Amino acid sequence: MKKLFLGVLFGAFIGVGMSHAVGIESLTTAIDKQVEKRSSLKEQVSFLEQIQALVRTPKFKNSEYKDIFAELDRYSWEKIAKLQSTNTPSTQNSTNNGEEVQTLISDGTSHIQINNVDIQKVRDALLSWHNEERSSLGLSPLSYHSDLERTAGEWSDILRDELRTSNTHERVKGDGYYNYTKLLGWFEERSIVYPVLWNGNISFSENVGYGYYKCSSSDCTNTLISSLKTTWTNLFMKEKSYNGAHYRALSLPQYTQMGIGVSIDSSKNRYYLVVHYSVDLLEKTAN
């Protein structure tokens, strides 16, 4: 397996000038072909898990192409989630682990507090950027959900206060770049329950980013929005040309809701942005 995948990596990069877009497209295509060659779900998942284990080794995580390998880690998790949900006998609307489910209504509570900033205008800006792009693709708009703001805000606070890192999805060190199963458990611990979809689509995604922010005026709203726009433009939308993970998250057709978390580290003049996307949230009803 290791020799096979190293060969795939070598073949994908030779002669293409190590373009990020070309590298990702070549590698994901090669992965898809290898998955198709395996007849059982167990073999397919095992192959993808081996890829994840390989790209998480120091040789790959610390290489000059670490961003590409991180993308492969996330792509593999998305692929595993789709394969497993396609083979799971559950419906989207009826039950969850045998219990009835219902739509979880947003309570409208604000979970973001930033000095001298009108948070509603920040929400409106992020939601508008997302829905303008989705409209251009012929996709339905996203609505804003305060429970997703709650979880996104918690993670942006953790990035600022505990991990003090630029961006990570790891809830526990060693989880890997994007561990879908661990993230699912993290949300469930916070009373966010996602349905298992018949059509093989993942139920949620998380985008993270950071950038420079400094403001001492009486109204910092536009300054923060302008700062956040750099992450939108230079990270999320920049990946559109090769359908990268951040762009896929905001443009997946099954998603209906989003929420943002924004935390400020004044000591570093830095903001941390987290966006949570999901299908309609579900909750277990009392028996």
Contacts in CASP RR format, 6 or more apart in sequence:
PFRMAT RR
TARGET T0000
AUTHOR 0000-0000-0000
METHOD contacts of the structure
MODEL  1
MKKLFLGVLFGAFIGVGMSHAVGIESLTTAIDKQVEKRSSLKEQVSFLEQ
IQALVRTPKFKNSEYKDIFAELDRYSWEKIAKLQSTNTPSTQNSTNNGEE
VQTLISDGTSHIQINNVDIQKVRDALLSWHNEERSSLGLSPLSYHSDLER
TAGEWSDILRDELRTSNTHERVKGDGYYNYTKLLGWFEERSIVYPVLWNG
NISFSENVGYGYYKCSSSDCTNTLISSLKTTWTNLFMKEKSYNGAHYRAL
SLPQYTQMGIGVSIDSSKNRYYLVVHYSVDLLEKTAN
1 47 0 8 1.000
1 50 0 8 1.000
1 54 0 8 1.000
2 50 0 8 1.000
2 54 0 8 1.000
4 34 0 8 1.000
5 50 0 8 1.000
5 51 0 8 1.000
5 54 0 8 1.000
8 27 0 8 1.000
8 30 0 8 1.000
8 31 0 8 1.000
8 34 0 8 1.000
9 27 0 8 1.000
11 26 0 8 1.000
12 23 0 8 1.000
12 26 0 8 1.000
12 27 0 8 1.000
12 30 0 8 1.000
13 23 0 8 1.000
13 26 0 8 1.000
13 65 0 8 1.000
16 22 0 8 1.000
16 23 0 8 1.000
16 26 0 8 1.000
18 65 0 8 1.000
20 67 0 8 1.000
20 68 0 8 1.000
20 242 0 8 1.000
21 241 0 8 1.000
21 242 0 8 1.000
22 242 0 8 1.000
23 68 0 8 1.000
24 68 0 8 1.000
24 71 0 8 1.000
24 72 0 8 1.000
24 242 0 8 1.000
24 244 0 8 1.000
25 242 0 8 1.000
27 68 0 8 1.000
27 72 0 8 1.000
28 72 0 8 1.000
28 75 0 8 1.000
31 48 0 8 1.000
31 51 0 8 1.000
31 72 0 8 1.000
31 75 0 8 1.000
31 76 0 8 1.000
31 79 0 8 1.000
32 79 0 8 1.000
34 47 0 8 1.000
35 44 0 8 1.000
35 47 0 8 1.000
35 48 0 8 1.000
35 79 0 8 1.000
35 83 0 8 1.000
38 44 0 8 1.000
38 47 0 8 1.000
41 83 0 8 1.000
41 84 0 8 1.000
41 87 0 8 1.000
44 83 0 8 1.000
45 80 0 8 1.000
45 83 0 8 1.000
45 84 0 8 1.000
48 76 0 8 1.000
48 79 0 8 1.000
48 80 0 8 1.000
48 83 0 8 1.000
49 76 0 8 1.000
49 80 0 8 1.000
51 72 0 8 1.000
51 73 0 8 1.000
51 76 0 8 1.000
52 73 0 8 1.000
52 76 0 8 1.000
52 77 0 8 1.000
52 176 0 8 1.000
54 60 0 8 1.000
55 61 0 8 1.000
55 69 0 8 1.000
55 70 0 8 1.000
55 72 0 8 1.000
55 73 0 8 1.000
55 177 0 8 1.000
56 73 0 8 1.000
56 174 0 8 1.000
56 176 0 8 1.000
56 177 0 8 1.000
60 66 0 8 1.000
60 69 0 8 1.000
61 69 0 8 1.000
61 70 0 8 1.000
63 69 0 8 1.000
70 177 0 8 1.000
70 178 0 8 1.000
71 244 0 8 1.000
71 245 0 8 1.000
73 176 0 8 1.000
73 177 0 8 1.000
73 178 0 8 1.000
74 169 0 8 1.000
74 177 0 8 1.000
74 178 0 8 1.000
74 245 0 8 1.000
75 245 0 8 1.000
77 178 0 8 1.000
77 179 0 8 1.000
77 180 0 8 1.000
77 181 0 8 1.000
78 178 0 8 1.000
78 180 0 8 1.000
78 202 0 8 1.000
78 245 0 8 1.000
78 248 0 8 1.000
80 180 0 8 1.000
81 180 0 8 1.000
81 181 0 8 1.000
81 200 0 8 1.000
81 202 0 8 1.000
82 200 0 8 1.000
82 201 0 8 1.000
82 202 0 8 1.000
83 200 0 8 1.000
85 196 0 8 1.000
85 197 0 8 1.000
85 198 0 8 1.000
85 200 0 8 1.000
85 201 0 8 1.000
85 202 0 8 1.000
85 203 0 8 1.000
86 198 0 8 1.000
86 199 0 8 1.000
86 200 0 8 1.000
88 196 0 8 1.000
90 96 0 8 1.000
90 195 0 8 1.000
90 196 0 8 1.000
90 198 0 8 1.000
91 198 0 8 1.000
92 195 0 8 1.000
92 196 0 8 1.000
92 197 0 8 1.000
92 198 0 8 1.000
92 279 0 8 1.000
93 101 0 8 1.000
93 195 0 8 1.000
94 100 0 8 1.000
94 101 0 8 1.000
95 101 0 8 1.000
96 193 0 8 1.000
96 195 0 8 1.000
96 196 0 8 1.000
96 282 0 8 1.000
96 284 0 8 1.000
97 284 0 8 1.000
99 284 0 8 1.000
99 285 0 8 1.000
99 287 0 8 1.000
100 284 0 8 1.000
100 285 0 8 1.000
101 193 0 8 1.000
101 195 0 8 1.000
101 282 0 8 1.000
101 283 0 8 1.000
101 284 0 8 1.000
101 285 0 8 1.000
102 282 0 8 1.000
102 283 0 8 1.000
102 285 0 8 1.000
103 280 0 8 1.000
103 281 0 8 1.000
103 282 0 8 1.000
104 147 0 8 1.000
104 193 0 8 1.000
104 281 0 8 1.000
104 282 0 8 1.000
104 283 0 8 1.000
106 144 0 8 1.000
106 145 0 8 1.000
106 146 0 8 1.000
106 147 0 8 1.000
107 146 0 8 1.000
107 147 0 8 1.000
108 146 0 8 1.000
109 146 0 8 1.000
109 150 0 8 1.000
110 119 0 8 1.000
110 146 0 8 1.000
110 149 0 8 1.000
111 146 0 8 1.000
111 149 0 8 1.000
111 150 0 8 1.000
111 153 0 8 1.000
111 261 0 8 1.000
112 119 0 8 1.000
112 122 0 8 1.000
112 149 0 8 1.000
112 153 0 8 1.000
112 260 0 8 1.000
112 261 0 8 1.000
112 262 0 8 1.000
113 119 0 8 1.000
114 220 0 8 1.000
114 224 0 8 1.000
114 262 0 8 1.000
114 264 0 8 1.000
115 220 0 8 1.000
116 215 0 8 1.000
116 217 0 8 1.000
116 218 0 8 1.000
116 219 0 8 1.000
116 220 0 8 1.000
116 221 0 8 1.000
117 219 0 8 1.000
117 220 0 8 1.000
117 221 0 8 1.000
117 224 0 8 1.000
118 219 0 8 1.000
118 221 0 8 1.000
121 221 0 8 1.000
121 225 0 8 1.000
122 221 0 8 1.000
122 224 0 8 1.000
122 225 0 8 1.000
122 228 0 8 1.000
122 260 0 8 1.000
122 262 0 8 1.000
123 144 0 8 1.000
123 149 0 8 1.000
123 259 0 8 1.000
123 260 0 8 1.000
125 225 0 8 1.000
125 228 0 8 1.000
125 229 0 8 1.000
126 228 0 8 1.000
126 232 0 8 1.000
126 258 0 8 1.000
126 260 0 8 1.000
126 275 0 8 1.000
127 142 0 8 1.000
127 144 0 8 1.000
127 258 0 8 1.000
129 229 0 8 1.000
129 232 0 8 1.000
130 142 0 8 1.000
130 250 0 8 1.000
130 258 0 8 1.000
131 141 0 8 1.000
131 142 0 8 1.000
133 237 0 8 1.000
133 250 0 8 1.000
133 251 0 8 1.000
134 140 0 8 1.000
134 141 0 8 1.000
134 142 0 8 1.000
134 250 0 8 1.000
134 251 0 8 1.000
135 141 0 8 1.000
137 251 0 8 1.000
139 251 0 8 1.000
139 253 0 8 1.000
140 253 0 8 1.000
140 256 0 8 1.000
142 255 0 8 1.000
142 256 0 8 1.000
142 257 0 8 1.000
142 258 0 8 1.000
142 277 0 8 1.000
143 256 0 8 1.000
143 257 0 8 1.000
143 258 0 8 1.000
144 257 0 8 1.000
144 258 0 8 1.000
144 259 0 8 1.000
145 257 0 8 1.000
145 258 0 8 1.000
145 259 0 8 1.000
145 278 0 8 1.000
145 281 0 8 1.000
146 259 0 8 1.000
147 191 0 8 1.000
147 192 0 8 1.000
147 281 0 8 1.000
148 192 0 8 1.000
148 257 0 8 1.000
148 258 0 8 1.000
148 259 0 8 1.000
148 276 0 8 1.000
148 277 0 8 1.000
148 278 0 8 1.000
148 281 0 8 1.000
149 259 0 8 1.000
149 260 0 8 1.000
149 261 0 8 1.000
149 276 0 8 1.000
150 190 0 8 1.000
151 187 0 8 1.000
151 190 0 8 1.000
151 192 0 8 1.000
151 276 0 8 1.000
152 206 0 8 1.000
152 259 0 8 1.000
152 260 0 8 1.000
152 261 0 8 1.000
152 274 0 8 1.000
152 275 0 8 1.000
152 276 0 8 1.000
153 260 0 8 1.000
153 261 0 8 1.000
153 262 0 8 1.000
153 263 0 8 1.000
153 274 0 8 1.000
154 190 0 8 1.000
155 206 0 8 1.000
155 208 0 8 1.000
155 261 0 8 1.000
155 274 0 8 1.000
156 208 0 8 1.000
156 261 0 8 1.000
156 262 0 8 1.000
156 263 0 8 1.000
156 272 0 8 1.000
156 273 0 8 1.000
156 274 0 8 1.000
157 263 0 8 1.000
159 165 0 8 1.000
159 167 0 8 1.000
159 168 0 8 1.000
159 208 0 8 1.000
159 210 0 8 1.000
159 263 0 8 1.000
159 272 0 8 1.000
159 274 0 8 1.000
160 263 0 8 1.000
160 264 0 8 1.000
160 265 0 8 1.000
160 270 0 8 1.000
160 272 0 8 1.000
161 263 0 8 1.000
164 265 0 8 1.000
166 209 0 8 1.000
166 210 0 8 1.000
167 208 0 8 1.000
167 209 0 8 1.000
167 210 0 8 1.000
167 272 0 8 1.000
168 208 0 8 1.000
169 175 0 8 1.000
169 176 0 8 1.000
169 177 0 8 1.000
169 178 0 8 1.000
169 179 0 8 1.000
169 183 0 8 1.000
169 206 0 8 1.000
169 208 0 8 1.000
170 176 0 8 1.000
170 177 0 8 1.000
170 179 0 8 1.000
171 179 0 8 1.000
171 182 0 8 1.000
171 183 0 8 1.000
171 186 0 8 1.000
172 182 0 8 1.000
175 182 0 8 1.000
178 206 0 8 1.000
178 245 0 8 1.000
180 202 0 8 1.000
183 204 0 8 1.000
183 206 0 8 1.000
184 194 0 8 1.000
184 203 0 8 1.000
184 204 0 8 1.000
187 193 0 8 1.000
187 194 0 8 1.000
187 204 0 8 1.000
191 283 0 8 1.000
192 278 0 8 1.000
192 281 0 8 1.000
193 281 0 8 1.000
193 282 0 8 1.000
193 283 0 8 1.000
193 284 0 8 1.000
194 203 0 8 1.000
194 204 0 8 1.000
194 278 0 8 1.000
194 279 0 8 1.000
194 281 0 8 1.000
194 282 0 8 1.000
195 203 0 8 1.000
195 279 0 8 1.000
195 280 0 8 1.000
195 282 0 8 1.000
196 203 0 8 1.000
197 203 0 8 1.000
197 254 0 8 1.000
197 279 0 8 1.000
199 254 0 8 1.000
201 252 0 8 1.000
201 254 0 8 1.000
201 279 0 8 1.000
202 252 0 8 1.000
202 254 0 8 1.000
203 254 0 8 1.000
203 278 0 8 1.000
203 279 0 8 1.000
204 276 0 8 1.000
204 277 0 8 1.000
204 278 0 8 1.000
204 279 0 8 1.000
205 248 0 8 1.000
205 249 0 8 1.000
205 252 0 8 1.000
205 255 0 8 1.000
205 276 0 8 1.000
205 277 0 8 1.000
205 278 0 8 1.000
206 249 0 8 1.000
206 274 0 8 1.000
206 275 0 8 1.000
206 276 0 8 1.000
206 277 0 8 1.000
207 236 0 8 1.000
207 246 0 8 1.000
207 249 0 8 1.000
207 250 0 8 1.000
207 273 0 8 1.000
207 274 0 8 1.000
207 275 0 8 1.000
207 277 0 8 1.000
208 272 0 8 1.000
208 273 0 8 1.000
208 274 0 8 1.000
208 275 0 8 1.000
209 231 0 8 1.000
209 235 0 8 1.000
209 272 0 8 1.000
209 273 0 8 1.000
209 274 0 8 1.000
210 231 0 8 1.000
210 270 0 8 1.000
210 271 0 8 1.000
210 272 0 8 1.000
210 273 0 8 1.000
211 227 0 8 1.000
211 230 0 8 1.000
211 231 0 8 1.000
211 270 0 8 1.000
211 271 0 8 1.000
211 273 0 8 1.000
212 227 0 8 1.000
212 230 0 8 1.000
212 269 0 8 1.000
212 270 0 8 1.000
212 271 0 8 1.000
213 223 0 8 1.000
213 224 0 8 1.000
213 227 0 8 1.000
213 264 0 8 1.000
213 269 0 8 1.000
213 270 0 8 1.000
213 271 0 8 1.000
214 223 0 8 1.000
214 266 0 8 1.000
214 269 0 8 1.000
215 223 0 8 1.000
215 224 0 8 1.000
217 223 0 8 1.000
224 262 0 8 1.000
224 271 0 8 1.000
227 271 0 8 1.000
228 262 0 8 1.000
228 271 0 8 1.000
228 273 0 8 1.000
231 273 0 8 1.000
235 246 0 8 1.000
236 246 0 8 1.000
236 247 0 8 1.000
236 250 0 8 1.000
237 247 0 8 1.000
239 245 0 8 1.000
239 246 0 8 1.000
239 247 0 8 1.000
239 248 0 8 1.000
240 247 0 8 1.000
249 275 0 8 1.000
249 277 0 8 1.000
250 275 0 8 1.000
250 277 0 8 1.000
252 277 0 8 1.000
254 279 0 8 1.000
255 277 0 8 1.000
255 278 0 8 1.000
255 279 0 8 1.000
256 278 0 8 1.000
256 279 0 8 1.000
256 280 0 8 1.000
257 277 0 8 1.000
257 278 0 8 1.000
257 279 0 8 1.000
257 280 0 8 1.000
257 281 0 8 1.000
258 275 0 8 1.000
258 276 0 8 1.000
258 277 0 8 1.000
258 278 0 8 1.000
259 275 0 8 1.000
259 276 0 8 1.000
259 277 0 8 1.000
260 273 0 8 1.000
260 274 0 8 1.000
260 275 0 8 1.000
260 276 0 8 1.000
261 272 0 8 1.000
261 273 0 8 1.000
261 274 0 8 1.000
261 275 0 8 1.000
262 271 0 8 1.000
262 272 0 8 1.000
262 273 0 8 1.000
262 274 0 8 1.000
263 271 0 8 1.000
263 272 0 8 1.000
264 270 0 8 1.000
264 271 0 8 1.000
264 272 0 8 1.000
265 271 0 8 1.000
265 272 0 8 1.000
END
